[in-house]
Amino acid sequence: MMSVPLQLGIRAHDFGQIPLHELTIKLQKYGLSYIQFALKKSFPESAPRLSALSPGTAAHYGEAFRQAGIRIAVLGCYVNIVDSDPHKREEALSDFNTHLRLARDFGASLVGTETGSVGNGYTSDNFTEDAFQKVVASVRVMAAEAERLGVTVGIEAGLNHPLHTAPLARRLLDLVPSPNLQVILDCANLMSPDNYLEQDFVIEEALEILGNRIAVIHLKDFEMKEGRIHIVPVGQGLLQFAPILRYMKYQRPHIQGILESTPEIHLEKSIAFLKGMYEEI
């Protein structure tokens, strides 16, 4: 039986800000047919304000990627959906909705974000029920808009965010029962100094309880340094990729894996590492 090949992509801005044709050439060179694309991070001059994006902007980039044989797996719109300033939160949701509306012109069907922070940067207030309820309120609005437009919201859980564990992500899915709400799973984002030694359990639990609501997998690696989590190129850290790749291969064939935080000098090695393990399992 032929197994389905590993579907790999990368965040476009991990190549830095380079001209569009150079970006497509690099993606082809590394055999990456998917990207996570955050316009503002890759081509800031095309996005003076996120609210000002036009169908023309979306078509320009969407067409270039399509012609190069590259698909936008995640249209990135990383905004703070729990900003404690109601005006700024409104603006964040409006920017996100603009991306939902233009997703089709970009040739994407999923718009992704993390949940942000109720404070300015890190705050333990993010771990409160109140912060979680703010996430629920914002995601309800986003999911309703996504349903109206026939596209999907991808929410990513991350350490220090109001949504920082797989069980909380599961709770969000249960409280906002929309088929247009999915999860972007980044297992390295679930690691903390307290749980990284039990990562077997953390990863298995995430795959188990989020199951077929995972739309895309982020692939990044981490190490522990001076009691803190540091992100490192894929294959050079402590993350156990085997259960993730096994899930991708046998439970969700063709699901896209997006490399993250792996600089270009390490890319070839990281891709070989993932493909080698994927073949073996």
C-alpha positions in Angstrom: 0.0 0.0 0.0 1.3 3.4 -1.0 1.3 5.8 2.0 0.3 9.4 1.5 3.4 11.7 1.3 3.9 14.2 4.1 2.3 17.5 3.1 4.8 20.2 4.2 4.7 23.9 4.2 6.3 26.9 6.0 5.4 30.4 7.3 6.2 32.7 4.4 7.8 35.3 6.7 10.3 32.7 8.0 12.2 33.6 4.8 12.2 37.2 5.8 10.8 40.1 3.7 11.9 39.2 0.2 10.3 39.9 -3.3 7.4 37.7 -4.2 9.1 35.9 -7.1 12.1 35.1 -4.8 9.7 33.7 -2.2 8.0 31.4 -4.7 11.4 30.2 -6.0 12.6 29.4 -2.5 9.4 27.5 -1.7 9.8 25.4 -4.9 13.4 24.8 -4.2 12.7 23.3 -0.8 9.7 21.4 -2.2 7.2 23.2 0.1 3.8 23.4 -1.5 1.9 25.1 1.4 2.4 28.3 3.2 1.0 30.1 6.2 0.8 33.6 4.8 0.6 36.8 6.9 0.6 39.6 4.4 1.6 42.3 6.9 4.7 40.2 8.0 5.9 39.3 4.5 4.9 42.4 2.4 4.2 45.3 4.8 4.0 47.7 1.9 0.9 45.9 0.6 -0.8 46.2 4.0 -0.5 49.8 5.3 -3.6 49.0 7.3 -5.2 45.5 7.6 -8.6 47.1 7.3 -7.6 48.6 3.9 -6.9 45.3 2.2 -8.8 45.0 -1.1 -9.9 42.0 -3.2 -7.1 43.2 -5.6 -4.4 42.8 -3.0 -5.7 39.3 -2.3 -6.0 38.3 -5.9 -2.4 39.6 -6.7 -0.8 37.3 -4.1 -3.3 34.5 -4.5 -2.7 34.3 -8.2 1.1 34.4 -7.8 1.1 31.5 -5.4 -1.4 29.5 -7.4 0.8 29.8 -10.6 3.8 28.7 -8.6 1.9 25.6 -7.4 1.7 26.8 -3.8 -1.4 26.8 -1.7 -2.2 29.1 1.3 -2.9 26.6 4.1 -3.4 29.3 6.6 -4.1 33.0 6.0 -2.5 34.5 9.1 -4.2 37.3 10.8 -2.6 37.3 14.2 -4.6 39.9 16.2 -5.4 40.3 19.9 -8.9 39.1 20.2 -9.0 39.7 24.0 -7.6 43.2 24.1 -8.9 44.8 27.3 -9.5 48.1 25.4 -12.9 47.4 23.8 -12.0 49.8 20.9 -8.8 47.9 20.1 -10.6 44.6 20.4 -13.3 45.8 18.0 -10.5 46.8 15.5 -8.8 43.4 15.9 -12.1 41.6 15.1 -12.7 43.9 12.2 -9.3 43.1 10.7 -9.9 39.4 11.2 -13.3 39.7 9.4 -11.6 41.5 6.5 -9.3 38.4 6.1 -12.3 36.1 6.3 -14.0 38.1 3.6 -10.9 38.1 1.3 -9.9 34.5 2.0 -11.3 33.2 -1.2 -9.6 35.9 -3.3 -6.3 34.7 -1.6 -7.2 31.2 -2.5 -7.3 30.2 1.2 -10.2 28.7 3.2 -8.8 29.1 6.7 -7.9 32.3 8.6 -5.7 31.7 11.7 -4.9 33.6 14.9 -3.8 33.0 18.4 -5.9 34.5 21.2 -3.5 37.3 22.3 -3.3 38.8 25.8 -5.6 40.7 28.1 -2.6 42.7 29.3 0.2 44.4 27.5 2.3 41.4 26.8 2.6 38.6 29.4 0.2 38.6 32.3 -1.1 35.9 34.7 -4.5 37.4 34.1 -4.5 35.4 30.9 -5.1 32.3 33.0 -8.4 33.5 34.5 -11.9 32.3 33.6 -12.6 36.0 32.7 -9.9 36.0 30.0 -11.2 32.7 28.7 -14.8 34.1 28.5 -13.4 37.0 26.5 -12.0 34.5 24.0 -15.4 32.7 23.7 -17.2 36.1 23.1 -14.8 37.1 20.3 -14.7 33.6 18.7 -18.5 33.5 18.6 -18.5 36.7 16.5 -15.6 35.4 14.2 -17.3 32.0 13.7 -20.6 33.5 12.8 -18.9 35.6 10.2 -17.0 32.6 8.9 -20.2 30.7 8.6 -21.8 33.5 6.6 -18.9 33.6 4.2 -18.3 29.8 4.0 -14.7 29.9 5.3 -13.1 28.7 8.5 -11.6 30.2 11.6 -8.4 28.5 12.9 -7.6 29.2 16.5 -4.2 28.3 17.9 -3.5 27.6 21.5 -0.3 29.0 23.0 1.6 29.1 26.2 0.8 32.3 28.2 -2.3 33.0 26.1 -5.8 32.8 27.5 -6.1 29.6 25.4 -3.0 27.8 26.6 -4.0 24.1 26.8 -5.7 21.5 24.6 -8.5 21.0 27.2 -9.3 24.7 27.0 -9.3 24.6 23.2 -11.7 21.6 23.5 -13.9 23.7 25.9 -13.9 26.5 23.4 -15.0 24.1 20.6 -17.9 22.9 22.8 -19.0 26.4 23.8 -18.9 27.7 20.2 -20.5 24.8 18.3 -19.7 25.9 14.8 -18.4 23.6 12.1 -16.5 26.7 10.8 -14.3 26.8 13.9 -11.2 24.6 13.8 -7.9 24.3 15.7 -4.4 24.9 14.5 -2.4 22.6 16.7 1.2 23.5 17.7 2.4 21.0 20.3 5.5 23.1 21.1 3.1 25.9 22.1 1.6 23.6 24.7 4.9 22.9 26.4 5.8 24.6 29.7 8.6 24.2 32.2 6.0 22.3 34.3 4.8 19.8 31.8 7.5 19.2 29.2 8.7 16.0 30.9 5.2 14.6 30.5 5.0 15.6 26.8 3.9 12.1 25.8 0.7 12.7 27.7 0.2 16.4 26.6 0.6 15.5 22.9 -1.6 12.3 23.1 -4.3 14.2 25.0 -4.3 17.1 22.5 -4.6 14.7 19.5 -7.2 12.7 21.3 -9.6 15.4 22.5 -9.2 17.8 19.5 -9.2 14.9 17.0 -10.7 15.8 13.6 -11.2 19.4 14.6 -7.5 20.0 14.0 -7.3 21.7 10.6 -3.5 22.3 10.3 -0.5 21.2 12.4 2.4 23.6 13.2 5.8 21.9 13.4 8.3 23.6 15.6 10.8 22.4 18.3 11.9 23.6 21.7 14.6 23.2 24.4 14.7 24.1 28.0 17.2 26.7 29.0 17.5 28.2 32.5 14.1 27.0 33.4 12.4 28.5 30.3 11.2 27.2 27.0 13.2 28.3 23.9 12.2 27.6 20.4 14.8 25.9 18.2 14.9 24.6 14.6 12.8 21.4 14.0 14.8 18.3 14.9 17.2 20.0 17.2 15.2 20.1 20.4 13.2 18.0 22.8 9.8 17.8 21.0 8.7 14.2 20.2 7.5 14.4 16.7 6.6 10.7 16.3 3.1 10.8 17.7 2.3 13.9 15.7 3.6 12.5 12.5 1.8 9.2 13.2 -1.4 11.1 13.6 -0.8 13.0 10.3 0.0 9.8 8.4 -2.6 7.4 9.6 -5.5 9.4 11.1 -5.5 12.5 9.0 -3.7 11.7 5.7 -3.0 14.8 3.6 -3.3 17.2 6.7 -0.8 20.1 6.2 2.2 20.5 8.5 3.6 24.0 8.6 7.2 24.5 9.7 7.7 27.4 12.0 10.7 29.2 13.5 13.1 27.2 11.5 15.6 29.6 9.7 16.5 28.8 6.1 20.0 27.6 7.0 18.5 24.7 9.0 15.6 24.1 6.6 17.0 21.3 4.5 18.0 19.3 7.6 14.7 19.9 9.3 12.7 18.8 6.3 14.9 15.6 5.9 14.4 14.9 9.6 10.6 15.1 9.4 10.4 13.1 6.1 12.7 10.4 7.5 10.7 10.0 10.6 7.4 10.1 8.7 8.6 7.3 6.4 9.7 5.1 9.3 6.6 5.2 11.5 
